Amino acid sequence: MNDGAMANIPHDAVDALYPPGGLLASLRVDCHDWLAYVDHAFVRGLADGSLPEASFRHYLMQDYLFLIHFARAYALAAYKGETLDDIGNAMRACSVIVETEMALHVTFCAGWNIGEAEMAATEEAPATMAYTRYVLERGLAGDLLDLHIALAPCVLGYAEIGLTLARDPATKRQGNPYADWIDMYAGPEYQDIARAAAAFIEILARRRGAVARLDSLRKTFNDATRLEIAFWQQGLAASG
């Protein structure tokens, strides 16, 4: 992925994920590792279809475990909520993961001959444990904003990656085994989820005084981004 590829995302799409002048736009710009995340070798392998199958299968199995912990994170967000709207937002997100995303993931994995029982029995890899426990720790130690900023690189980064790859003319479409993955994250259903998450974070940032604690929030966003990179990297390593 290069500057030309990034240019293929319309400004209004980027602005929806990272509202201009908002907290998320600032965190993304200030994150030195952001490009290493969204332009990782794993992502480039998805774009041109060259990613080893063993890497993708490892990723899919770990992502199943990852989603379980993210459901727990949104359950924690409900506990941390200060208003009924906060609690409702968190419960809806948790429900989407448990009732919709997990089902979609299981169906997607079935196409790769990976059953749910096999995924459930898979041992958590170190990078999976590190990332998911970090998110939960930030939520336990901090407030609702800390938790959502720890979640943001995943939720928003996948939306950005999906859009970038889908709109990049260099992305291989014919015969690319990962085209469905790209379409899933570039599609309107996931993009709507990401945009709603971004809008909620911006509201929360104003309510929770983000400006006064920018250094701490920046560190959380950067740490979570580095853990995303490690998650990609462990997938690459699985191919030997």
C-alpha positions in Angstrom: 0.0 0.0 0.0 1.5 3.3 -1.0 0.5 7.0 -1.0 -1.4 6.4 -4.3 -3.4 3.6 -2.7 -4.2 5.8 0.3 -5.4 8.5 -2.2 -8.1 6.1 -3.4 -10.1 6.5 -0.2 -12.5 9.5 -0.7 -12.0 12.3 1.8 -15.5 11.9 3.1 -14.9 8.3 3.9 -11.7 9.1 5.9 -13.5 12.0 7.6 -16.3 9.7 8.7 -13.7 7.4 10.4 -11.5 10.2 11.7 -13.6 13.4 12.0 -11.5 16.5 11.1 -10.3 18.4 14.2 -11.4 15.5 16.4 -9.5 13.3 18.8 -9.2 10.3 16.5 -7.8 12.3 13.6 -5.1 13.7 16.0 -4.3 10.2 17.4 -3.9 8.7 13.9 -1.7 11.5 12.7 0.5 11.3 15.8 0.8 7.5 15.7 4.3 6.8 14.3 3.4 3.1 13.8 0.1 3.6 12.0 1.5 3.1 8.5 3.4 0.0 9.7 0.0 -1.4 10.8 -2.3 -0.5 7.8 0.5 -1.2 5.3 1.9 -4.3 7.0 3.3 -7.2 4.9 0.3 -9.3 6.0 -2.1 -6.6 4.6 -0.1 -6.4 1.3 -0.3 -10.2 1.1 -4.1 -9.9 1.3 -4.1 -7.3 -1.4 -2.1 -9.3 -4.0 -3.2 -12.7 -2.9 0.4 -13.8 -2.0 -0.2 -14.3 1.7 0.5 -17.9 2.6 -2.6 -19.9 3.3 -1.0 -21.1 6.6 -0.7 -17.5 7.7 -4.3 -16.7 6.9 -5.6 -19.8 8.6 -3.6 -19.0 11.8 -5.0 -15.5 11.7 -8.6 -16.7 11.3 -8.3 -19.1 14.2 -6.7 -16.5 16.5 -9.3 -13.9 15.4 -12.1 -16.2 16.7 -10.5 -16.0 20.2 -9.8 -12.3 19.7 -13.5 -11.7 19.1 -14.5 -13.5 22.3 -12.3 -11.1 24.3 -13.6 -8.1 22.4 -17.1 -9.1 23.4 -15.9 -9.2 27.0 -14.4 -5.7 26.5 -17.8 -4.3 25.3 -19.5 -6.0 28.3 -16.9 -4.1 30.5 -17.9 -0.9 28.6 -21.5 -1.4 29.7 -20.3 -1.6 33.3 -18.2 1.5 32.8 -21.0 3.4 31.2 -22.2 6.5 32.9 -25.5 6.9 31.1 -28.2 4.6 29.8 -27.1 5.6 26.3 -23.5 4.4 27.2 -24.8 1.1 28.5 -27.1 0.6 25.5 -24.3 1.4 23.0 -22.0 -1.1 24.7 -24.7 -3.8 24.9 -25.5 -3.4 21.2 -21.9 -3.7 20.3 -21.5 -6.8 22.5 -24.6 -8.3 20.9 -23.3 -7.6 17.4 -20.1 -9.5 18.2 -21.8 -12.4 19.9 -24.8 -12.8 17.6 -23.6 -11.5 14.2 -19.9 -11.2 13.9 -19.1 -14.5 15.4 -21.6 -16.2 13.2 -20.2 -14.5 10.1 -16.7 -15.5 11.2 -17.7 -19.1 11.7 -19.3 -19.1 8.3 -16.3 -17.5 6.7 -14.0 -20.0 8.3 -16.1 -22.9 7.1 -15.1 -21.8 3.6 -11.5 -22.5 4.6 -12.5 -25.9 6.1 -12.0 -24.6 9.7 -14.8 -25.7 12.1 -15.9 -23.8 15.2 -14.9 -26.6 17.5 -11.4 -26.5 16.1 -11.2 -22.7 16.6 -12.6 -23.0 20.2 -9.9 -25.6 21.0 -7.1 -23.5 19.6 -4.4 -22.3 22.0 -4.2 -18.6 22.3 -1.0 -17.3 20.7 1.1 -14.8 22.7 0.2 -11.8 20.6 -3.5 -12.6 20.9 -3.2 -12.7 24.7 -1.1 -9.5 24.8 -3.5 -7.5 22.8 -6.8 -8.6 24.3 -5.6 -8.4 27.9 -4.1 -5.0 27.2 -7.5 -3.7 26.1 -9.2 -5.2 29.1 -6.6 -3.8 31.4 -7.0 -0.3 30.0 -10.7 -0.6 30.6 -10.3 -1.8 34.1 -7.7 0.7 35.1 -9.2 3.7 33.2 -12.6 4.9 32.3 -14.9 4.4 29.3 -12.8 6.6 27.0 -9.6 4.8 27.8 -11.3 1.5 26.9 -12.7 2.8 23.6 -9.3 4.3 22.6 -7.7 0.9 23.2 -10.4 -0.6 20.9 -10.1 2.1 18.2 -7.1 0.9 16.2 -8.8 -2.4 15.6 -12.3 -1.1 14.8 -11.2 1.8 12.7 -8.0 0.3 11.3 -9.8 -2.6 9.7 -12.3 -0.2 8.2 -9.5 1.9 6.7 -7.6 -1.2 5.5 -10.8 -2.6 3.9 -11.6 0.7 2.1 -8.0 1.2 1.0 -7.6 -2.2 -0.5 -11.0 -2.2 -2.2 -10.3 1.1 -3.9 -6.7 0.4 -4.8 -6.5 -0.5 -8.5 -3.4 -2.6 -7.7 -5.4 -4.9 -5.5 -5.9 -8.3 -7.2 -9.5 -9.2 -7.6 -9.6 -12.2 -10.0 -8.4 -15.3 -8.3 -7.5 -13.6 -5.0 -8.5 -16.0 -2.2 -8.7 -13.0 0.2 -11.1 -10.9 -1.9 -14.0 -11.8 0.3 -12.1 -10.7 3.4 -11.4 -7.3 1.7 -15.1 -7.0 0.7 -16.3 -7.8 4.2 -14.3 -4.9 5.8 -14.9 -2.5 2.9 -18.6 -3.3 2.8 -21.3 -0.9 4.1 -22.2 -3.1 7.1 -18.7 -2.9 8.7 -18.2 0.7 7.6 -21.4 1.7 9.3 -20.2 0.0 12.5 -16.8 1.8 12.4 -18.4 5.2 11.7 -20.8 4.8 14.6 -17.9 3.8 16.8 -15.9 6.9 15.7 -18.9 9.2 16.3 -19.4 7.8 19.8 -15.7 8.2 20.7 -15.8 11.9 19.6 -18.8 12.5 21.9 -17.1 10.6 24.7 -13.9 12.6 24.2 -15.6 15.9 24.7 -17.5 14.6 27.7 -14.5 13.0 29.4 -12.1 15.9 28.8 -9.8 14.3 26.2 -7.8 17.5 25.6 -6.5 17.5 29.2 -5.4 13.9 29.0 -4.1 13.7 25.4 -0.7 12.3 26.3 -2.3 9.3 28.1 -4.8 8.6 25.3 -2.1 8.9 22.7 0.0 6.3 24.5 -3.0 3.9 24.7 -3.7 4.4 20.9 0.0 3.9 20.0 0.3 0.8 22.3 -2.8 -0.8 20.8 -1.5 -0.1 17.3 1.8 -1.8 18.1 -0.2 -4.8 19.4 -2.1 -4.9 16.1 1.2 -5.1 14.2 2.3 -8.0 16.4 -1.0 -9.7 15.7 -0.3 -9.4 11.9 3.3 -10.5 12.5 2.3 -13.7 14.4 0.2 -14.7 11.4 3.1 -14.3 9.0 5.3 -16.3 11.3 2.9 -19.2 11.2 3.8 -19.9 7.6 7.3 -20.8 8.7 
